Amino acid sequence: MKFSIKNGNAAKELHDCVILGVYESQELSAAAQQVDSVSDGFLTKILKRGDFDGKLETTLILHDVANVASARVMLVGLGKATAFTEKHYCKAVRASLKALVKSGAKNAVTFLAELTVKKLAAERRVALLVEATLDAHYKFDAIKRKKEKADTINNLLGIDISVASANEITEANAGLAHGEAVASGVSLAKDLGNLPPNVCNPTYLAEQALALGQHYGFKVEVLEREALEKLGMGSFLGVSQGSETPPKFIIMQHLKGKEGEKPVVLVGKGITFDTGGISLKPGAEMDEMKYDMCGAASVLGTFKTIAEMDLKLNVVGLIPTCENMPDGRATRPGDVLTSMSGLTIEVLNTDAEGRLILCDALTYAERFEPSAVVDIATLTGACVIALGHHATGLFSNHDALAHELLRAGETALDRAWHMPMWDEYHPLLESNFADLANIGGRAAGSITAACFLSRFAEKYHWAHLDIAGTAWKSGKEKGGTGRPVPLLTAFLVNRANQ
């Protein structure tokens, strides 16, 4: 879909559809008032008759409105003007796109970016509009033999975005570029998650990383099993040894910051399918374990975004990726693995494998002397129980870093919640036979998982994002969400601007 920025008059724009906002209590937005004035109060009459109430996410399409150049006028409900937030704004944008797709229009001009949204500048309003539009426009049919019909979502070719004054056009174009870059990364993360595990395996992820690096000009290295053995990554290799598919360790380097500037390191969990290993998962919904690599997908998506932005920051991406399978060679409960750090780990449950591959990647991160390390992982079902599917669990050994990520999440509408990681939880990981166990029991499962990872991140500022509840949706809307690419992008952009 193509976007362009303009400053126009809602009544004079010649498109298949013009999109206007209407608040509750029959309050027309400024652009809607333009149409109302040239059509002899037609919109006001519609509202007074009760045909449209302006409630959030409602839509009404009017045809051939007098003295209006566009064939259709779409009214989009904004809810109460006094309560109109960024979240409501994005909901209104998504609702307008859904209605637009069903209308048969091939192009449109939207005036929603002219709305006042908590004093957001035009750049941010446009960026949010583009992100929300492309997120709602996303579909995945790459492996379907029967594609969607031409009269569905692909029929929509372009949207013009009107801003309130010509003085805002330059700023709005910057917002357009930002929004398209974030949406591009989100889309990649969704695609990787949605692919079946017989396609998206460790080798495929490595190929995608190499292709991204070649396209955007950043350095990518892929370490094979022999190199991992030389590094002493016994914990990572212990998880992978039950699979016929070889493990990969992907290293990406976006080095656009100042020379000598310490990088931010992103570490993404890349379990491309998780059976639970010998501690086999129940069969119900096991198909969704293809999403256990969404941490890796978010790192790849974020790298695509910052590459398109040409972000002036040094960023390193580390992705340990393998399958967790119950082969005869697979790690057993009771086995002891030796991690790259030298710490030994008693494996009490082979389904707690994500932390076993991440811990070696966290040790590897030390060589970059990072300013901060953030790992992203679909790590624990316990986090879903604690926070549901709305907030990502955030753990950190450095409060300032945690607050950075929390603020970035609020800015990006990709929120996280700061969870405790107190000293009192660490004894739950004690083992009689190794330096620590890989689980701490049922209680506080997401916290003890974070405590485990923290043992391998003591030499730098570190944060852990548990995205088990936010990386994908189940049921009728089953599919990857692309989170937390927006959060990570906002975090990195803020760092680059400091």
N, C-alpha and C positions, 0 to 999 in steps of 0.2 A: 504494500500500500504506500502511495506517495502522499507526502504532506507538503504544504507551502504556507507561508505566513503572509498575511495582508492586513490592511486596515480598511474596512468596508462598511457600507450601510446595509443593514439586514434586509431592507425592502428592495434594494437595487441589485443585490447579488444574483447573477444568473447561474443557477445550479439545479441539479435534480431535487435537492432538498436544502433548506436552511434550518439550522438547529438553534432553538432559543430556550432560555431558562425561565421558569415561572415558579415563584415561591408560593407557599401556602398563604391563605388569607387573600387570595386573588391579587397578589403583588407581582407585577410584571418586571422582568429585568430591563435594563436600559435598551438592549437590542430588541426585545419584545415590544417595548413601547414604540420604537420606530415603525415596526410593522403595524401595530395597532393604530397609530395615527394616520397612516396612509390608507388603511382599509376601513375607515369610518367606524373605528372602535370594535372591529369584528372579534378580536381576541377577548376583549372585555366582555362582550356579549356571550361568548362561549363559556367564560368563567362564571358569569352570573346565572347562566342556565344550569349550572352544575355539571356540565359535560367534562370538566377537568378541575381537579382540586389542588394540584401542585404538590401532592405528597411525594416524598423522595422516591425516585426510581420509576415513577409512573410516566407514561408517554402518550401523546396523542398526535396523529398525523392528519393535517388538514390539506386539502387539495385545491389548487387554483384560487388562492386567496386574492381578492381584488387588489390591483395596483402593486402586487408583489411579483418580482421577476422570476423567482424560483417556483418550480412546479408544485413543490410540497413545502409545507411549514410544519416542522416538528416541535411540539411543546414538550419540554422535559421537566418533570417535577423536581424541585430542589429542597423541599421541606421548609422548615421555618428559617427565615432570613437570619434571625438572631443566633441560630444554632448551626449555621452552615460552616462546616469544617473541611479540611483537606480530604478526609475520609468520605464525607458526603459528596464532595466534588467528584471524586473518582467513581463513586457509585453512580452518580448522574451521568458521567461520561460513558461508563459501561452500558448503562440502560439505553442511552441514545444510540450506541453502536448496534446493540441487539435489535432495536426497532428499525434502524436504518437498513440492516441486512435483509430483514423481512420485507422491507418496502419495495425492493427492486431498484432502488436508486443506485446509480453507478458512481456518482460523485456528490459531494455535499460541502457546505461551508458551516462551520460551527462557531457560535458566538459565546460558548461557555467559558472560553479562556479570558473573556472580558469581565467575568464575575469577580466580585471582591471575595477573596478567600483568606481570612485571617491576615490581611495585609501582605500576602505573598506577592513578590515581584512577578512581573510578566514572565521572566525566564523560568521561574519555578512552576508557575501555573501551566505554561506550555509543556514543560518537561513532564509534569504529572499527567496532563491530558494525553500526550503521546504514549507514555508508558501504559496508562490504563486502556487506551484504545487498542494498542498492539497486543496487550495481554488478553483482552476479550476477543481479539481477532484470531488468536492462535488456534490452530487445529493440527492434529497429528494423524496423517493417513499414509505415511511413507511406506508402510508395508502392507497396505490394503490393495488387493487387486482391483476392487471397485472403488474408485475415487468418488468424492462428493460431486453432485451435479453442478453444472456451470451456473445455475441460477441461485446457488447458495452463497456462502460467505466470500468466495473468490470474485464474485461479480462486482464487489465494491473496489473501485480503482484508486480513488484519491479523496483526500479531505483537505480543504483550505481552513486554516485557523485564523480567525480574525482577532486582532488585539485592539485595545481601546484607542490608541493614538499611533500615528506614524512614528513618533519618537521611540516607541517600544519595539519596533520591528527588529532592530539589531539584537536587542536583548532577547527577544522571542526566538530568533533564529538560533541563538546559543542554547536556549532551552530545548529547541527541537533537536539539535545535534545530541545533546545530553540524553534526552528521552529515548531517541532511537538507539543510542549506544547501550543504554541499560536494557532496553527491550530486546536487543540483539543477544546480549549475554543471557538474559532470562530464557529466551527461546532456545538457545543452545542447551542450557541446563535441563530444560523440559524435554527436549528431543532425546538427550542421552539417557535420562531417566525412563522415558517411555519406551525406548527400544527394548526388545526382548533380550533376555540374557544369553541366548544362543547367538546373538549378533553383537551386543555390547558387552564384550568380555574384556579382560585386561589388555589384550593385544589391540583391540579396537580403540580403547581409550588412549593407548599410547600413540596409535596412528592419528587420532584426532588432535592430540597435543602437538605432534610433529607437523601436521598440516597447518595448524594455527600459527605455530612458530614460523613456518616458511612463508605464510601469507602476510603476517604482520611484522616479521623481522625481529622476533625475539628468540633467544637461545633456548633450545629444548634438548635434553639428554634423557635417554631411557636406559636404566640399569637392568640387566638380566640376572637370572638366578645366581650365576657364578660370581658376579660382582657383589651381590647381596651376601653371599657366603663369606667373601673376603672381608666385607665390612663387619661381619659378625652379627647380622640381623637375624638372630635365631628365633626371636619372637614372631616376626613377620613371616619367616619361612615356615615356622611351625604351623601357622594357619593355612598356608598355601599347599602343604605337602599332601593333602588328600585330594587334590584336583589334578586332572590331566592337563589343564590349561596352565601354562607357566605364569608366575607372578611377574609384575613389572613395577619398577620404581621410577616415576616420572618427575623430572626436575625442570621447571620452567623459570626463566629469568627475564623479567621486564625491567631493564636498567636504564631508565630515563631521568633519574634524579641526579642530584649533584654528585660529582666524583667523590668517592669516599663516604658517601652517605650510607648509614646502616639501613639495610632493607627491612621491610615488613615481610614476614614469611606467612603464607597461607598453607595449611596442611589439610588435605581433603581425604576422608575415608573412602576407599574405592573397592568395597566388597561388591563385585558385580552380580553375585548371587549368594544368598546366605541360607543354606539348609539348616543351619545350627550345628553342622558337623555331626560328631558322634552323639552329642546332646541334641538329637533331632527335633526340629520344630513340629508342631501339629500340622496336618495337611491343609486345614482351612486357612485361606488367604496367604498361603506360602508363596503364591505367584507374585505377591507384592514385594517379596524380598529382592526382586530385581532393582528396587529403589534403594537398596542398601549402599549404592554408590553415589547417592545424591550429594554427599559432601564433596566428592571428587568432581562431580558435574558442576557444582557451584563454583569451584575454583577455576575450572576451565571456562565457565561462563563469565566469571569476573575478569579473567585474563583477556577474553575477547572484548569485553566492555572497555577496560582501561587501555587496551591497544587501539581501539577505535577512537578513544578520546585523546590518545597520545599523552597520557597522564604523566606529568613530570615527577615521578617517584620511582624509587627502586623497590620492586616487589618480586619475591621469589615464591613459586608455587611448588609444593611437594605433594605427590600423590602416590601412596602405596596402594597397589591394586592387585587383587587376587580373588579367587572363589573360595568359599568355605563349604567343602564337600565331605561326605562320610565314607571315603574310600578306605580300603584295608590299611593304607599307609597313614591315615589321618591321625592327628593328635588326639590322645585320649584324655578323659578326665583323670587327674592324678599325675599326668606327665609334668615335668619341670622343664621350662624353656629358659635359655640364657639370652637376654636382650642385648642389643648393641651397647648399652650403657654398662653392661656387666652385671646388672641386677638380675637375679633369678626369679622366675614366676611360676608358681604352682597353678596349673590349669584345673580349676574345679568345675568349670562349665565351658565347653567348647563353643557355646552360643554367645559367649562374651568375648567374641573374637576381634571386634573393631578396635578395642583398646590395645590389643596385642599387636596389631599392625601399626597403629598410630604411635605407640611408644617408641618404636625404632625410628620412625620418621621425625619425632620430636628430638630425639638424640642427634640425628643427622643434621637437624636445623642449627645446632650449636656452631657449626663450622662457618656459618654466614654472619656470625656476630650480630644477630638481628636487633633492631630497635623494639620489635614486638613480634610475637608469634600467635596466630589465631588458628586453631584447628576447628574443622567443621565436620560433623559426623551425625548420621542417623544412629545414635549410640544406644539408647535405652528406651524400652517400652515404659519404664517408670516415669520418664519425662512426659510422656503422653498422658499418663494418669495424673501427674501433678499439674500440668499446664494445658492439657487438651490440644487443640489444633490451631490455636491462635497465636501463641507466643513461643518463641525459641528459648530454650533454657540457656542461660549465660553463667559461666563460672570463670573465675579468674584469680590469679595470685597477686594482682596489682589493681587496686581500686580505680586509679586514674584511667587505665586502659579499659576497664569494665564500663566506666562512665562514658568514655568515647564511643564505645560500641552501642550503648543504650541510646545515646543522643543520635547516633547515625540511624539506628532503627526507627526512632520517632520521626526523623526527617524523611526517611525513605518509606514510611508507612509499612515497615517490615520489622515489627517490634520484637524485642527480647525482654526477658525478665531475669534479674540478677538473683541467682540462687546461692545459698550458703555453702561453704566448703571448710567448715571449722575443723580445728585439730581433733575434736572429739570424735569425728567420723573415721579418722585414719586407722585406729586400732581394729576396725572391722575387716581390714584387709590383711591382718597378720596371718602368717602361715607357720606351721611347725616344721616345714620341709624346704622352704625357699624364702627369699627376701620378702616376698609379698604374694598374695593370692590374686587371681584375676577377678574374683567377685567378693562381695562382702555380705551376701545374704539378701533377703527380700526387702528389708527395711532400707529406705533412702537409697534405692538402687542407682538413680541418676547421680546422686551426690558421691557415692563411693566410686562410681566409674570415673567421675571427674577427679576425685582424690587420687585414684590410680594414675591417671595421666599426669597429674601435677608432680608426681615423683620423678618424672622424666623431663620436667620443664623448670627445674630450679635455678638454672643459670641465666634466665632472661624473663622479661615480662611476657606473660602468657595468658591467653583466654581460650575457653572451650565453648563452642556453640553446639548444643544438642538439638538437632533439627528433626528428631524422630517424629514429632507431631506436626511439623510444618512443611516438610519436603514434598509431600504428595497428598492427594485426596483419594478417598476410597468411594465405593458405591457407584452411583450413576455418573458422578463427575470424576471418576477415577482418572488420575493423571498427575504428572509432576507439576509442581507450582513454580519452580525456578528460584524459590527462596533458599538461602538468603543472599542472592546476588545483589538486590537493591541495597541491603544493609551493608554488605562488604564494600560496594562501590562508594556509598556515601562516606563510610569510614576512611577509605583510601583517598578520596577527593579532599576530605577535610584535612588529612595529614599532608597532602601535597600543597594545600593552600596555607598551611601554617608558616 
